Amino acid sequence: MNRIRRMEILGESAKYDRCNYGNYNPDNFFSEKLPGVYNATNPNGVCMPLFKVLMTNKCSNDCTYCVNNCANKFNRVELSPSELTSIFLEYYNNRLVEGLFLSSGVPGDIDVSMENMVEVARQLRLEHGYQGYIHLKILPGSSYDMIKRAMSLANRVSINIEAATSEGFNELSSTKNFNTDILRRMAWIKRLMKRDGNLAPSGHTTQFIVGASHESDSDILKRVNWLYKKMDIRRSYFSAFNSMEGTPLEGHEEPAPLRTGRLYQADHLVNSYGIDLKELTFE
């Protein structure tokens, strides 16, 4: 399969990781002729075109909401670190993107997948002198040393929590553990940032899948509030569950269209304006 086609597949797969304020907008993908270019908008309304792809959509995890679920049958492709570095630099040097947002499936050993992403950042920083924005996803279960290496090269890192509770998380995956693979890694990221302010200087973020489990908005916001206070999370993203063909949750009811927007508003009231979470009423 040629490189452009692999880029199209991996760019499409990457759209489920949020880096935009508010609800997902498919129109933010710049052009089908330029796969992987995504116009991210921050809370101040400033637009930043990012090169946003997966290194591979091969994955051994069984996340019930995810199109890359290990049981799903479709084209599985990958890009090597050198290929991805080359493509990014081509985009960057032609002023098509201003930064990199990189994630990956986990086809086997977690640290091998993390190593591939870290190698892209290493090549960009140390071999090509790139000093711009890099956001690296921390894969659940990654080792402490690999997380530290990622943070030494990236402006920002993130690990997706997906659910607010261990019970809700267990509804979504049987191959990952909420407390050890997610929360423990968040604690490591916090510890590393406190020890060295040069590691991931833009902080770390996370993402929730809204509506895939039976968790309420109250459950989600309580966890978000806890993450800000206990894990020093810089920001939480809310991704509305989409029922996709070929996944175990195909046909599962999708959340109300306004639900994620309301979560962003409530999150903003609590964490930007200091309103006590108890003051908000949930139906």
Secondary structure, 3 states (H helix, E strand, C coil): CCHHHHHHHHHHHHHHCCCCCCCCCHHHECCCCCCCEEEEECCCCCEEEEEEEECECCCCCCCCCCCCCCCCCCCCCECCHHHHHHHHHHHHHCCCCCEEEEECCCCCCHHHHHHHHHHHHHHHHHHCCCCCEEEEECCCCCCHHHHHHHHHHCCEEECCCECCCHHHHHHHCCCCCHHHHHHHHHHHHHHHHHHCCCCCCCCEEEEEEECCCCCCHHHHHHHHHHHHHHCCCCEEEEEECCCCCCCCCCCCCCCCCCHHHHHHHHHHHHHHCCCCHHHCCCC
